[in-house]
Amino acid sequence: MQPNPPNALAFLMIAVYMAASIVVGYLVRRHANTAPKFLHARGSLPTAVTALAFLAANCGALEIVGITATSAKYGALALHFYWLGAIPAMVFLALFMMPVYARSGAMTVPDFIRLRYDNRTHILSAVCLAVMMVLVSGISLYAISAVLHAFFGWNFSAISLAAASVVVCYALVGGLRATIYNEILQLGLTVAGLLPLAWSVYHSFHGVGGELRQLPPTMTHLWTTLPLMQPRTATMDVFGVVFGLGFVLSFGYWCTDFVLIQRALAARTPEGAINTPLIAAIFKLAFPWLVIFPGMSAAIFLKGSAAPQFDQALPLLISHYYGYALMGLGISAILASLMSGLAGNVSAFSALWTHDLYQTHLRPHQTDAHYLAVGRAVTVAAACLSVAAAYIVLYYNNLMDYLLLVFATFNAPLFAVFLLGMFTVRATSTGAFWGLLAGVFAGVTHSVAVRHGAIGYGSIMIGNFYGAIYAWSLAAAVTIAVSCFTTARPREALRGITYFTQDGPRLRISTGTWALVFAVLATCVVLNFSFR
């Protein structure tokens, strides 16, 4: 795709959007005048705000550029990331894990590990999550730079520095609260910018059906073309999709991702924390019509290319369908979604480092002003690390392939430790430590083996699915095995921390919430059947 000539309207909209982001941070600055408010904002926001922020935190580079690229590369198979790889896990998080998170008193996801296990497992989990956040924020920054470079030919490094600077400005002023409200602003702009594109694509192809008929059968069905288990030759298979994506990667991401849990815990009440992922799931069901089906049309434009750059799918569609006026809106929508992902991970990294590592282990018992200053300094450092991490993504032609590699390496083993810790009382601290270490080692070893050709797969995507299965399975097996030969903590010491040792009566889930759960899951089943 050739860079476009300067578009004054696009430049104006981008400038207005970035200025508005900084203004939002300034307006909420009074709510970030202490370290806990700056880093966590726990229990301070309405459920509607946390639900939208929960959705927006997921709708960054992963959702917009990454999923569009994935649908251009794999076709309708990308729908698995929604109707199997998101909705069931969001419901499980709401019904079973959020009540425990909310009652445990944990301020962060690694903080729950500290309460459930011990300090060494806490440090290991915090370091793993910190590395993952830097790599994921690098994805967002890379996507911002790549998109604007594709549209206008701007310098990659200069764009990275400029985007990181804007995020630092409003995150420094308003902390997590500013990040959350900016995410909602970014979500609104993203939807507004993508709706005309979806309409144009459907009008051009006379609906989703017309678009599907121009693609090969392997790219137009969810289940009927998938073999049961052929990882070496198939693009995807049933076992890899169901167990690797539908369970390990999906539940690992939605149930332990620090950025998402941080937003749910910002709800004012435990009921609000439970309803946050459920409300977000309603909107999540509809997002394929904004990103996946339009992205599949990009496969038609890219199929003649010898070396297709799938991450250019969305810029290609916008350049093709949008005129001068809509171009500014479309570019601003992409930029908003990417800034959302970058800001979420930068603020989460700041909270994790300051609260879980610095305050808990390195410099405890300091003043609130000291931790507030450290949190702001780490925000700047996180943005700088994101700039460095953005260059790693240059080695991949699909953001989702790279992102799932990161999740398979770090999230999958962490989920195994969380699952055993939250739903059993027998998992021991020693077992969790060695299980997490073994799982991360398995994930790294598998990715190196695939990278150097020692293990072959039908696609990078299915390789990530199986890599996640191996990392999760080894982490769970080692945790269970070591726990059998080590002493578990007394049941009294786990009161309020596991699902089966809650203090007092469990949080009552209302009839309306159960109705919402049924409606979401039923819709998910119908959609899987319709596109089978």
N, C-alpha and C positions, 0 to 999 in steps of 0.2 A: 504494500500500500504506500502510495506517494504522499508526503506531507502536504497539507492543505495550505492555500494562501492565507495570510492573516485575516482573521475574522474579528472585527472590532466588537461586535455584539458578544461573541464568545468570551473575549478577554474581559469585557465589562462584567458579565455574569460571574465569571470565575473570581474576579476581584471583589465583587459584592458578597459572594458566598464566603470567601476567606475573611473579609472584614466582619461579617455577621458572626462567624465562629468566635472571633476574638471578643466581640461585644457581648456575646452570651457568657463567656468566661468572666468578663468584668462585672456583669450584672449579678452573678451569683457568688462573687468573691467573698461576701460577708459570711457565707456558709462554709468557708474553707479556712477559718482562722485558727483551727487547732489541728494537730496531727491526725486524730481519728476522723474528723470531718473531711480533711483533705484527702486522706488515703482510702477511707471506707464508705462514708455516708450511710452507714448501716441504720435501718429502721427509720429513715427520714423522708421517704418519698411515697406518693400515692401508687397504688397497684397499676393503674393505667400507664403511668410514667415508666415504672420498672418493666412492665410487659413490652412496651414499645422499645425501650432501651435494650432489653433482652433480645428482641428480634433484630434490632439495628446492629447490635454487636456481632451478630452472625452474618449480617448483610454487608460485609466489607469486600475485600478482594476475593475471598473465598466464594462468596455468593454471586457477585455480578460478573467480574472478569473470569474467575476460575471456573464457575459452573457453565457459563456461556461457552468457554473454550472446551470444556469437557463434553458438552452436548454437540459441539461441532466435530469433535474427534470420535465420540462413541455413540452419538445419536440418542435415541429414547432410553438407552441404558442409564443415562444420567439421571433419569427420574428416580432411580433407586436411592439417590442421595436425599430424596425428600420423603417418599412414601414408605420406605423401609429404613433408610438411614437417618431419619430425624424424628418422625411423629411418634413411634413406639417409645423411643428413648426419652422424649420430652414428657410423655405421660408417666413413665416410670419415675423420672426425676421428681415430678410434681407430687405423686402419690406416696412414694416410699423414701426418697432421699431428702427432699426439702424439709419435711418435718424434723428429721434428725439434725440436719444442718442448722435449722432455726433454733432448736432447743439446746444444741451442744454449747452455744456461746462462742464458737470458733469465728474469728474475724476473717480468716482466709481459708482456702482449701488446704494448704500445707499445715495451717494451724489446727485443723481437724486431725491431721495425721499425728501431730504432736500430742494432742489430747488422747487419741486412741492408742498410740504406740509409745514412742520415746523420742528423745532429741536427735539421735543419729539418723533415724528414719525420717524425721522432720527435716533435717538439713539436706539429706539426699533428695527427698521429694521436692524441696524448694529449689535446689540447684537444677534439677531436671526441668521443672516448670519454668525457671528463669531462662534457661537455654532455649526452650521451646518458644517462649514469648518473644525473644529477640528474633528468632528465625521466622516466626509468623509475622511479626511487625515488619520484618524485611520484605516479606511477600507483598504486603500492602504498599510499601514505599516503592518497591520495584514496579508494581503495577501502575502506580501513579506516574512514575517517570516514563515507563514504556508507552503508556497511552498518550501522554502529552507529546512525547517524542514522535509517535506515529502520526499524530494529528498535525503538529506544527514544526517538527524537526528540531525541537529544543534539545539542549544538551542534557544528557541523562543525569550527570552528577549535579548540575546546577538545580534541576527540578527536585532531586532528592533532598538537597539541602534546604530549598525554599519550603517544600511541603513539611519537612520535619520541623522547621522553624515556626510555622504557623501552629502546628499541634503543640509545640512547647509553650508558645505564648498563652494559649487559653488554658492549657493544663496547669501551668504554673500559677495562674491567677485564681482559677476556680476549682482545681482539684478534680476528684471523681465526679462531683455533682455537675461541674461544667462539662465534663466529658459526656455524661449521660444526657443532659439536655441538648448538647450538640449532636449526639447520635440520633436523637429524635428529629432534629432539624434536617440532618443528613438523610435519614430514612424517607422523610417526606419529599425531599428534593429528588432522591433516587427514583421513587415510584413515579413522580411527575415526569421525570425525564425519560423513563422507559416505557410508559404507557403509549405514547405516540409511535414508538418503534414497534411494539407488539401489534398495534392496530395496523400499521403499514405492512408488516410481514404477513399477517393473516389475510389482509385484503389482497395482497399480491398473489398469495398461493391459494386463495379461496378457502381459508380455514386450515385447521391443523391437519385434517385428512389429506388435503391437496399437497401439503408440505411433506407428509410422510410418504406419499406415493412416489416421490422423486428420489427416495433413499433406498439402499438395499435392505432386504428383510432383516438382516442381522442388526440394523440400526433403528428399526421401527417397532420392536416388540420388547417387552420387559422380561418375559419368562419363556415363551414358547421356543425361542431359538437358542436358549442357554443349555449347554450340556450339564450333566449332574456334577462331574468333577474331572476337569481336564485343564489343570493350571499351566501345563507346559505349552499347550497349543491354542487354547481358547482366549478370546479377549476378556471374557468374564465367564464364570460358571456358577451354578446354583449354590454350591457349598461355600465358595468364596464370598458371594454376595450376601448370603443369609448369615453365615457365622462371622466372616471377616468384617464385612461392612455393617450388616444389620445388627450384630451384637457387639463385637469387640470395639470397632472404631466408632460406631454410632453412640453406644452407651458410654464408652470411654470419653468421648468428646462432650456430649450434652450433660453427663452426670458429674464430671470432674473438672471441666474447663473453668479455670479461675475467673476469667472475664465474665462468663455467663452467670456463675454462682454469685459473684460479687454484685451483679445487678439485681438478682432475685432477693438477696439478703438486704438490699437497700429498701425493700418494701416496709411499710410501717408496722404491719402485723404479720404473725406467722401464717395466717390465712392468705394474706397478700403474697407472701413468698411462695406458697403452694400454687396459687392461681396464676402467678407470673408466667411460667412456661406453658401452661394450658392456653392462656389467651394468645400467647405468641404462636402456638401451634395452629390456631385457626388461620392466621395470616400466612403461616408457612405452607399450608396446603395449597394456597393460590399462587405462590411465587413461580412455579414452573411456567405459568402462562406469560410471565414477564421475562424470563431468562432462558429456559430450556428450549421451548418450542421456537422462539426466534433464533436461538443459537444453532438449532438444527439446520435452519436455512443457510447459515454460514458455511456448513459443510458442502453445500452445492457450489458456492463461490470458490471454495478452497480446493475442491477435488481435482482440479487440473494442475495444481502446484506440485512440483517435485519434492519440495521440502516445506510443507505448510507450517506456518507459525500460528498455532491455534490460539495463542493469547492475543492475537490481533483480530479475533473474530468479532468482538463487540465494536471496536473502532471501525472495522470494515463495514458492518451493518449500518452504523450511524452515518458514515460517509456516503453509503449507497442510498439510504432512504430519507435522510434529513436534508432539508434545504438550509438556506443561510440563517433564517430565524431560529429554527429548531436545533441547529447545530450547537448553539451556545447552551441551550437547555440540556441537550444530550451529553455534552462534554462535562457540564457541571454535575450532572447526575452521576457519571462515572467517578468524577473526582470526589464527590460527597461520599459515595460508598467506600472508596478506598481510604479516605481520611478517617472514616469511622473505624475501620479495622485497625489502622495505625494508632489512633488515639487510645482505643480500648486497651491494646496491648502495652502501650507505653505507660498508661496510668496503672495498669495491673502490675507491671514489672516494678514500678516505684513502690507500690504497696507491699509487694512480696519481699523485696529486698529490705525495705525499711523496717517492716513489722516482723517478718519471719526470720530474717538473718541478723540484721544490724541490732534491732532493739532486743530481740530474744536471746541472742548468743554473743554478739560482739560487744555492745555497749548498753547493757541494761541500766535502768534507774537514772536515766538522764531526764532533763526537763522537756516539757512538751514543745517548747520553742526549738530546742535542739533537734528533735525528731522531725518537726515541720520543715526545718531548714535542710535536713538530710533528704527528706522526701522530695523536696523541690530540686535539690542537686541531682538526685538519682533520676528524676524525670528527664533532665537534660542529658545525662549519661545514656539513658535508654534510647533516646532519639538518635544519639550519635552511633550507638551500636546497631540501630536499625538501618542506618545509612550503609554501614559496612556489610550487614547481612543481606541487603538488597542485591549485592553483586553475586551472591551465591546462586540466586534464582536464574541468572543468565545461562546456567548450564542445562536448563530444562525448557521444553517448548510448551508445557502445560502446567499452569500454577497448581491445579488440583493434584496432579501426579506428585509434585514436590511436597505439597501440603500433607497429603496422606502419608508420605514417607516420614515426615516429621512426627505425625500423630502415631504412626505404627511403632516408631522407635521409643517415644516417651509416654504418650497417653495410654497405650495398650497395657504395659506392665503396671502403670500407676492405677489403672482401673481395677486390675486384679487385686491389688493390695487394698484398695478402697472397698471393693465388694466383700472381700473376706472380713475386713475390719468392721464394716458397718452392719453386716448381717450374720456374723458369728461372734461368739465370745471366746472361742478357742484359739483364734489366730494370735500369735505372740509377736512381741516387738522384734525379737531376733529373726523370726521367720519372715516378717514383713520386710526388714532391711535387706536380707539376702535374696528374698524373692524379687524385690524391686531392682536390686543390682543385677541379678541374673537376667531379668526380663529386658532391661535396657541393653545389657551386653548382647543378648540374642538379637535385639532389633538392629543394633549397630553392625554386628557380624553379618546378619542377613543382607542388609543394604550394601555393605562392602562386597559381599559375594556376588550379588546381582550386578552391581556396578562394573565388576571386573569379569563378568561372564561365567563365573563358576556355577551359577544357578540360572537357568533360563525359564522365562515365562512367555505366555502368549501376548501379554501387554504389560506395560509398566503398572497399570492400574491393578490388575489381578495379582501382580507381584507384591504390591503394597497390602492387598487384602490378606494374602497368606503370610506376609511378614508380620502383620499385626496378630494373626492367629498364633504364630510361633512365639512371639514375645509375650503375649497374654498367657498362653498355656504354660510356658516355662516359669513365669512369675508366679502363677497360681500353684503349680506343682511344687516349686521350691518352698513357697510360703507354707503350704500344707505339710510338707515333709519335715521341715525344720520345726514347725510348731508341734509336731507329734513328739519331739524329743526335748523341747524346752518348756519352761514354766509359763503358763498364761497368767495375766493379771487377774486378781480376784474380781468376781462379778460386781462387788460393791464399788470397786474403783472405776468401773465402766458405766456407772449409772448416768443416764442422760446422754450417752455417747453412741450407743448402738441402737439398732431398731428394736431389739428385744429387751433393752434395759432402760426404758424411758421413765423419767420421774413423773408420777401422777398419771392421770388418764391421757391416752393419745389424743392428738388434735382431731377434733371431729370434722370430717369432710362433709360438706353440705350436699343436699340433694341436687342443687343447681350445678355443683362441681362434678358430681357423678354423671349428670345428664350431659355436661360438656365433654367429659371423657368418652362417653359412649358415642356421641355424635362425631367426635374427631376420629376415633378408631374405626367406626363404621364407614365414614367417608374414605378413609385411607384404604380399607379393604375393597370398596367399590372401585376406586381409581386403579388399584393394582389389577383387579379383574378386567376392567374396561380396556386397559392398555397391555394386557398380557401377551 
